[in-house]
Amino acid sequence: MPAPTLYYFPMSPPARAVLLLVKELGLTVNKTVLSTLQLKQVDPMAGETRTEEFLRINPEHTIPALDDNGFYLGESRAILTYLVDAYRPGHSLYPNIPKEKAMINRVLHHDLGAFYPKFFASFGGLFSGAQTEITDENRATAHKALSDLENYLVRNDFFAGENPTVADLSLLPMIATAVHCGLDLTKYKRLNEWYENCRQLKGYEDDQEVARQIGVFIRSKFPAGLEGFN
Ligand SMILES: N[C@@H](CCC(=O)N[C@@H](CS)C(=O)NCC(=O)O)C(=O)O
C-alpha cells in the first residue's frame, strides 16, 4: 500500500506538532511498520490551501492534513492520535489505557479550545501587520492563557504524566515560537522546566530552528517582538 501523505508547511505550529511526532516515532524510517511518510508542502500564504485539489483533501482548508490512502484527516490533534493508534498502537505517546488517554485528550482539548486560540490571538496579528502593538489587554490574555496552561504541570513534569505524550507535542511548537519571538518563559517556572525537558524529543532541535526563523521574521516587522509580554 502506498505511504500516507502529510500536507504541511514548515512554519505552521500545528503542522510542526505532527512533524515532531513523525520524528519521535521514526515514521519515516521504520519500513517494517510504515514505509516513508510522504511530506508535501502546502503554503497557506500563497493560497495553496484553497485550491480545488486541496479542498478535496481538507474542506476546512488547513494544514496539517493527512491522506492515508484515501482516508483524509484534518486537525493536527486528530492526526497525532490517529498516527499513533494506526502505526504505533499502545505507544507511550498515546497509550491504549483509557484513563491515560483521557488525561492526554483533556490537554489536547484545552489546547484546541482555550490555550491556542487565546494565546495566538494576543500576538498573531503582528505577523500579518493587523496588530501594531501589544496592548494591556493582549498582555493580560497571554498571561492568563500561560497561567492556565501551567496549572496542568502542578503534579507532573509533562502535560499528561511523567513522560512526553502527544499533548506535549501539540503544545511545544506554539510555545517555542513565542519564546523565540521574545517571550520570557522563566516567569512561568513549571512551564519553563517543561520546555527544558522537551529537549529530549528527537525533533526538538529542528523545531527550535524553525522557531528561531519565525523570531527573526517577527523582529524584522516588529523589533520588540513579544518582549511586551514580559
Ligand atoms: N486547528 C487546526 C488549525 C490549523 C490551521 O489553522 N492551519 C493554518 C496554518 S497554521 C492554515 O492552514 N491556514 C490556512 C487557511 O486557513 O486557509 C489544527 O490544529 O490543525
The ligand as an ORCA input file, in Angstrom:
! r2SCAN-3c Opt
* xyz 0 1
  N      -6.964     23.576     14.486
  C      -6.208     23.366     13.285
  C      -5.587     24.683     12.855
  C      -4.876     24.554     11.523
  C      -4.557     25.899     10.926
  O      -5.167     26.920     11.268
  N      -3.607     25.907      9.986
  C      -3.263     27.142      9.303
  C      -1.750     27.274      9.248
  S      -1.044     27.434     10.861
  C      -3.773     27.066      7.871
  O      -3.639     26.064      7.221
  N      -4.385     28.163      7.372
  C      -4.754     28.268      6.005
  C      -6.181     28.563      5.728
  O      -6.975     28.721      6.694
  O      -6.515     28.603      4.537
  C      -5.143     22.287     13.514
  O      -4.670     22.183     14.653
  O      -4.813     21.563     12.567
*
